[in-house]
């Protein structure tokens, strides 16, 4: 497995865990989602916006950390 693939899987696992937390709160303590937590905004809005921002931040970090992989020559490639 390449470095970029491993990095992508790590970021996916982190995001999936945070998203699972969101779904867990929605499922098992849905009333908590309606409680104000920041500047009058409820937990559902704050957590949802945090998920969106996390995705953007992780995409930028991935872009900075990902390595350019060399092109692999194809076996049946015709010379130019």
ABEGO torsion letter per residue (X at the ends): XBAAAAAAAAAAAAAAAAAAAAAAAAAABAAAAABBABGGBBAAAAAAAAAAAAAAAAAAAAAAABBBBBBBBBAABBBX
